[in-house]
Amino acid sequence: MSEVQTCLGPLAALAARYDRMAAKGEAPVPGFAPSQIAFVLVLDREGRLVAVHDERTGEGKKKRPKVVEAPQPPKRTVAVVSGVLWDKSSYVLGVTCPDPEASEARQDKDTARTAKEHEAFKTRQEALLGNADDDGARALLAFLAGWTPETFASLDYADEMLDQNIAFQLDGDRDLLHARPALRALVAGQAASADAETGQCLISGRIAPIARLHPSIKGVPGAQSSGASLVSFNAGAFTSHGKTQGDNAPTSELAAFGYGTALNHLLSASDGQDEKGRPRYRNRVQIGDATTVFWVEADGEDAAGGESLASLLFGAAPASAAEVEAEQTTRARDTMTQLEAGRPLRDIASRLAQLRIYVLGLSPNAARLSVRFWHVGSLGELAGHFQQHWQDLRLEPSRATRPPALWRLLRQLAAQGEAKNIPPNLAGEFTRAIITGGRYPRALLTQTLMRIRADQGDDKVHELRVAMLKAVIARDFRKAIIQEDAPVSLDPNELNSGYRLGRLFAIMEAAQAQAIQGVGASIRDRFYGSASATPAHVFPLLLRGVQDHLSKIRKTKPGLAVKYEKALAEVADGLGSAMPATLDMPSQGRFAIGYYHQRSALYAKRADGEAALEETLTTAADEVDDQ
């Protein structure tokens, strides 16, 4: 990659990817782009309709249009602008699905607009194909000249075609009409704007026609379905020195077409289906509101292997059973297993470790896209940063058998555990910290503590939430930002007041549960938030309450009551004479860690019930006696 590409970042890297794709015949020429085609009308050479083909894949409501290379769709707002050689049914055939709830006046208005759209389609095709010496062009013009929307109802798939994208094919051809060489050349010839001004392209450095408008990027969830712009100057506030539109950041039409084509390809490249039948994507994953796109600078098996591994690192959905056996998938999973065990990628697959990888995070912002993060580095470096992230998250005991995917962590920060409730910006900042090895965002600590306070039930202090709190503290310690690390597992010798108070709270909760079978609202439900924030105010009340609980236990299990008392004394003795009035955010994080460690130790073997509890308390009591 050249120095120019490194400086300009994502646009230059995407344009370079397009150049590699085009050199191998894998990218469309200017004027073409991946487009979704649902139905194809097959015409004979006289323009008569021979058949209607349904190009969709899937079953029932999961049917999806076929993605093919087709003339680039026009940018539409409210104006009537026709596409070339394909479009939706209102343009191609003059029919659309009526709104039964609309008023009569509204329906008349919609009917008039549909007629206007169909006329625009006919006019556009006549202007492009009128002088073309091609059987396909003549067939299409003849069909449009004889077509009347009133005959639409008699066609196969009539109801399903409404408002779907429709293309054409000449009977006997294998490809669609727009793939015929003569018509392809006509479309490519119109790609360059006749009124485009020339200038120096910021991406290539060449003198070339400058793009006034940049291509629409499709496939980013939350953005406009018609596409959103990565580069846009659609208001005076975004312009400088009297320049308009694309002149503010001069990019040649070819470079703009290249980066747009490459990015749209990355966003739409399918990789089969996941285990639930949903589409998987080869080069993208959804992390909160950030669509993360990644690709490697390689060809053939190296590219496939590198991108498969990157997909697993970012936590892509598991493949379906039919695809798990694919050689590339199996190899990537084997590599991932070894990475999770701590082996560096250079020792597992040195060739993959040296590949250059690009990671681009995009999020919707009205009619435009925002870049949340951009990272360039080696795949080995990226894998190492993920391994460090997993190490920072490490917590014992753990129910998980492998490191959690990023999207699972983020769902623990969302109200009701729903992805749509993940706090804006946090997903991008969290991902950036992981892929660069930088400090975790401070908002991660704050949001995790807020969710612990807000939620109820057994998952209130969830393992993944505690792991994120521990990760923030561990990474800050490793970077010498703070002076005290957080323990991975229960540490009876840890003197941090926040950690000890969390342990003390867990023992008091266990005593309450032992004394009052089937307790409704536990002290965790009622007092966790205030105990972790203002312990000096809450713990005296809790300590008085636990004496009542111990009295009840003593009546039936006096030995167990003694063990509780010794365990409480052991933890409380490490707090010193004065209990802290308040705990700051990091200390509240340590409170949660101490609570999780102690509670997990107390209930490590639920099946053994009291036996496991007594064993844990006996250990704690023995430590007191030894001191």
N, C-alpha and C positions, 0 to 999 in steps of 0.2 A: 504494500500500500504506500502511495507516495506521501510526501510531507503535506501537500495540499489537501489530500483526503483526510489525513490525521487532524489537521487544523479545523476543517469544516465539519467533521463529525458525521452525523447520521446521513445527511443528504448525499455527501460524497461517497460514503461507503455503500449506500444503496445504489447509486448510479454505477459504481464499479461492479456491483453484483449483477446489475442489468447487462453490463457489457459482457461479462462472462457467460450469462445465460444466452444472450443474443449470438455470441460466437459459436455456441453449440446448437443453435436453432431451437432453444427452449423458451425464447421470449418473443412476444409479438412485435411486429414492426410498428413504427409510429402511426398513430391513427387507430390502433387496435388495443384491446385490453381484455382481461378475463371478464366474462359477462355471464349472467345466469339466464339460460334459455330453457323454458318449460315445454314449449310445443314448436313443432316444425310443420309448415305447410309445403307439401310436395307438389310441384307444378310440372306439367309437360311443356314441350317447347312452344306450344301455342298459348300458354298461359292458363290452361284449364287446371283446376284443382284435382289432383289424383288421390291424395291421401293426407290424413292428419296424423302425425306421430307424436306420442307422448314421450318426452325426453326425461321426465322426472325419475328419480330413483327413490326407493323406500316403499313403505306400505301405508295406506290409510292417511291419517293426518300428518305422518312423518315424511311424506313425499317432499323431495327437495329438487329444485331445478338443476339441470346439468350445467356445469361451468365450462364454457368454451371460449376460445379466442374469437372475438367479434369486434366490429367497428366500435370505437370508444363512444359510450353514451354521452349525450350533450349534458351540460350543466343547466338544470332547470330551477327556477324559483316559482313564480306564478305565471311566467310567460309561456306561450305555446311554442315549443322548440322540438322539432322532429329529429329522431335518430336516423341512421343510415342502414338500410337493408334489414333492420330488425327494430322492434320496439314493443311496448305493451299493447294490449288489444285495442285500446281506444284510438291509438294512432294507426296501427296496422289495418284494423278491420272496422273501425268506427263504432265499436261497441264497448260498453263498460257495465259493471254491476250497479244497478240502480239502488238508491237508498230508499227503502220503503217507508221510512219515518220522515223523510223530507217533505216539505210542503210542495204543493203543485208548482208554485212559482220557482222554487229551488230546483225541482226536477226538470222544468223547462230550461232553466239556465244551464244545468249539467248536460242536458241533451244538446244544446247549442254548442257548448264547449267541446263535447266529444266530436261533433261534426267538424268543428274547426280544426281539431287535432288530426283527424283523418285526412282532411284536405291538405294540411301542412305536410303530412307524411308523403302523400302523392306528389306534391310539388317538389319536395326535396329529392325524391327518387328520380323524377323526370329531369331535374336540373343536373343530377350527377350522371345518369345513365342514358340520357337522350341521344347522345352521339356515340355510345359505346357499341363496338362491333363484337357482340357476345350474345350467345343464345340465352344465357341466364338472365342478362339484363333485359332482353326483349320479352322473355317470358314473364318477368315480374311486372314490367310496364303494361303488358297486355292483361295480366290478371287484375291489376289495380284499375285499369280502364273499364273493365267489365264487372267489377265487384260492387254489390249493393249490400249494405248492412242488414237489410231485411232477410237475407238468405242465411244469416249466421246460425239461426236456431236449428237448421237442418244438418249442420256439420257434426262430425264425431267430436266428442269431448266439449261440446259447446259450453255447457255450464262451467266446466273446470277451466276453460281457457280465459274466462273473463278476468281482466286486469293482470293476466300473466304475460311474460315476455314471449314474443313469437318471432321466429326466423323463417327463412325459406330454403328450399333445396330443389335443385333441378332433377327430375326423374332420371335415374340412371347414374347420377353422381354419388360418390361415397361421402363427400364433404358438403357442408352447407354452401349456400349461394355466395356468401361473402368470401369464401376461400378460393373461388375461381381466380386464376392468375390475373385476368384482365380487370376484374372488379377489385381485387386486392390492390392492384397498382393505382386504380382510381382513388381509393380511400387513402392510401399512403400519400398520394400526391396532394391531397387536400389537408394533410396534417399540419403543414406550416402555414401560419396565418399570413395572409397577403399584406396586411398592414402592420406586421410586426417590425419594430425598430431593432436595429443591430447594436450590439454592445459586447463587452467582455463578460463572459460567464464566470461567476464566482466559483463554480465547481470545476469546470474543465480548464478555465483560463483562455478559452478560444473566443474569437470574435464570431458571433453567430446571432441569429434572430432571438430576441429575448421574449420569454413567455410573459404575457400580461396576466393570465390567470394560471394558477398551479392546479394539478390534477386532483380530483376527489379521491379520498382514501376511504374504502369501504371495509366493513367487517370489524369495526371497533364497537363493542357493545356500549350502548348509551349514547352514541353519536347518531346523527341523522342517518336514516336508512338509505337515503340517496347518496350519502358520502359526505365527508367533512374534509376541510383543507388543513394540511400541515403548515402551509405557508399562505398567508392571506393578508391583504391590506384593504379591508372593506369599509374602513372608516377613516376620516381625516386625521384622527388622533394617532393613527399608525403610520402616517406618511411623513416624509421629511423633504425639505428644500424644494417644495413644489412638485415633487415627483408623484406619480399616480400608480396604483396597483403594483405589478411586478417590477417596475423600474426601481422601487425602493431596495430591492435585493436582487439585482439582475442575475437571472438564471436562464440559460438557453432553453429553447423549447425542447431540444433533444434531451438535455440533462433532466429537465423537469419531467418529461415523459418517462425517462429511464428510472428515476428514483420512485415515481408513482407506480410504474408497472411492477418494479421489484417489490415494493412494500405491499401492494395489493396481492401479489402472488404469495408472499410470505403469510399474509393474513388469511388467505383462502386455501392454502395447500392442505389437502385432507390426508389423514393418516389412519383411515378406517374408522372404527367405532370403539367406544369404551365398553366396559362390561355391562353397562346399563342401556346400550344401544344408541347413545348419543355420539355425535361426530367428534372425532379427535383431530387435532391439528398438529402438523409436523413441526411447525416453527413458531407456535404461540401458545401461551397459557394465560388464563385470567387470574390475576392476583388482586382481589378487591376491585376497585374501579380502574385499576391499571392493566391494560392489555400489554403483556410482555412479549416482545418479538425477539427472536434470536436466530442467528445463522453463523456458520463457520466459513472461513475462506479456504475452501477445498473442493475437490471434485470426487465423483464416484463413491466408493465405499468409505473413504475417509469422511466425506461430507455427511453421508447417511449415519455412520457410526458416531461422529461427533455430535450431530444434532439429536440423535436418539438419546445419547447420554445427557445432553443439556436438558432435554425434555424431562427426563427422570429427576434431574437435580432440582428443577423448578417445580416438581410435584405434579406433572401432568396426570390425568386420570388413567388408571390401569387399562391396558388393552383388553379386548374381548378374548375369550378362550381360544377362538380360531386363529387369532393373530399372535398370541403369546409364543407360539412355537416358531415364529419367523426367526431366521438365523440372526438378523441384525438386532431384533428385540431381545433375544436370549443373550446375545453377547453383551449388550448394553446393561441388562439386568445383572449379569455376572460381575461386570465391572463395578456397578453401583453397590453390590453387596460387599465387595472388597473395599471400596471407598468408605462405606459405613463402618467397616471394621478398623479403619484408621490407616490403611495403606495409601501412600501418595500415588497419584495417577501416573507419574513418570515411571514408577516401578511396575504398574499394571499394564499400561499401554503407552509406551513412550511416544509413539507416533501421534496418538490422539492428544497427548499432553502438550505437544508443540503447536497444535492448530490454533490459529487466531480466531477468536469468537467475538461477535458483536451482540450487544444486548440493548434493546431500545424499549423504554416504557412509555406508553401512550395512554392518555385519558381524555374523555370527551369534555369539550368546553363550548357549549352552544353549537355553532356551525363550524367550529374549528377543533383542532386537536392540540393538546398540550403535551410537551415532552416532559415526563416525570423524571426519567433518568436515562443516561447514555453511558455505556461502558464498553471499552475495547481492551482486550487482553488475551492471554493464552488460555486454552481450555484447562490446562493443568493448574494455572493460577486460580481460575474460577472454582474448580473442584476443591482446591485447598481452602478457599474462603468459605465454602459450604461446610467443609469438615470442621473448620474453626467454629462456625455457627452451631453445628451439632454438639461440639464439645462444650460451648458456652451454655447450651440448653440442658446438658446432662444433669439428670436428677435421679436419685435413688431413694426408695424403690420406685420402679416405673412399671406400668402395665403395658407399655409399648415395646414391641420387638424391634422397631427400626425408627430412625429419626422422623419426626412429624413433618409433613409437607407444609409449605408456607401458608397455603390457603386454610389449612386446619388451624394454624395458630391465629390467623386473622379472624376466623369465625368466633374464637373465644373472646374477641374484643367487641363483638357486635351484639346489640340487643336482640334477644331471642335466638341468637346463633345464626341469623340470616345474613347472607353475603351482602344484601342490599343495605344493611345497617352498619357495615364496616365504616369507621370514620374516614371522611375524605382526606386525601393526602397521606394518611398514615401508611397505607399499603405501599405507596411509592417510596416513601422515606425508609420504611423497614426493608424493602427489597434492595434499595441502594446500599444500605449499610451491610447487608449480607454479601452482595456481589463484589463490593469494594473492600470489605474487611474493616470498614469504618465504624465509628461509634453508633450504637443504636439510638434512634430518636428518643428524646426525653418524653415525648408524648406516649411512647410505648409503655413506660413505667406508669404514667398518670392514668392512661386509659385502662390498663389492666387492673389497677387498684380500684378505679371507679366501677368496673364491672363486678369485681368481687363484692363491693359494698352493695351494689344494686340488686344482684341476683340472690335467690334463695335455693334451698335444697342441697343435696349431697354434692352437686357440681359447683357450688358457690366458690370454693377454693379448689378449682379443678387443677389437675396435674399440669396441663399445658400452660395455664395461667401462672402457676408458681414457677414453671420452667422459664417462662419469659422474664419474670422478675429476677430470677437467679442469673439469667443470661446478661441482662443489663448491668447488674452489679459485677459479674465476673469479667465482662469485657472492659468496663471502666477500671477495674483493678489491674487488669493485664496491661492497659494503656497508661497506668500510673496516674490516673485521674483521681482515684480514691486510694486509701491506704489499707483497706480491709477487704478480703475476699469473702465469698459466700460458700458455705460448705455444700458438697454434693449430696451427702447423706447425713443422717443424724449424728451430731457431734456433741456429746455431753460436756465437753470441755470448752465449747464456744461461749465466750463471756459477753458477746454483743447483747445489749439490753433488748433490742427489738426482737432478736432471735429467741432469747430466753423467755420473753413475755409471750411469744407465739407458742412455745412449748408449754408454758404454764397454762395458757388458755385451753390447749388441746387436752391436757390432763383434767382440768376442771370440767370440760365438756364430757369427757369419758365418765367421770364420777357422777355427773348428773344423769347420764344415760343408764348407769348401773343402778342408781338409786330410784329413778322414776322410769319404770318400764313403759315404753310407748309414749314418751314425752312428746307433746305437740310441738311447741316452739322451743327449740333448744337455746342455750346461751349464744350459740353461733348465730342463729337466726336473729336474735334480739340485740346482741351486744358486740358482734364482731367489729363492725365499722367504728364504733366509738372506742372500743378497747384498743384497737390498733392505732388510733389517732391520738386519744387523750387517756393514756393508761392510768395516770395518777387519779383521775376522776372516776374511772369505772372499776378498776381492779379491787379497791377496798370493798365495794359492794359485792363483787363476785367472790372474793375470798370469804366474806361472811356467809354467802349463800352456799359455798362448797362445804362449810362445816355442817350445815343441815343435811346435805347429801351424804356426808361421811357418817353422820349419826345413824341414818337409815341403813346404810350398808353394814355398819358395825353390829346391828341387831341380828342380821342373818349370816354375815360373812366377816367376822371380826378380823381375821387374818388379812383379807383383801383390803379392808379399811386402813389397816396399819401400813400396808404397802403403798396405798394412795398417799397417805400422809408423808411417808418418807420420800416418795417421788416428788411431791409438791415442795417439800423442804429442800430437796437437792437442787431443783431448778430455781427456787426463790432465793436461796443463799447466794447464788451467783449474781444477783441483781444489786447487791450492796444495800445500804441503809435507806436510800431515797429512790423512789420510783419516778421515772421521768414524767414530767407534766405532759409533754407532747412528743410525738415521733414525726420526723420529717418523712418525705416520700421514700427515700432509700431505706430508712429504718422500718417503714411500714411494709416495704417489700421483704425485708429480713423477717419481720413478724410472720408474714405469710409462709415463708420458707420454714421457719421454726415450727409453725403450726402444722404444716404438711408433714414434715419429718416425724414429729412426735405422734401425730394422729396415725400416720402410716405404720409406725412401729407398734402402737397400741393395738391396732386392728390388722396386723399383718396376716394373721391366720383366722379369719372370721369363722371358718368351719370348726376350729378348735375352741372358739368362744372364750370362756373365762380362763382356760388353761394358757392360751397365748397371752392374754392380758396379764395374768399373774406372773408369767415368765418375764415379760418386759419390765413390769414394776419391780420384780425381785432384782433384776439386773441393776435398775436405777438405785434401789435401796442399798444394794451391796456397794455401789460406788460411793454412797454417802458414808457408809460405815468405814470404808477404807481411807477416807480423808482425815 
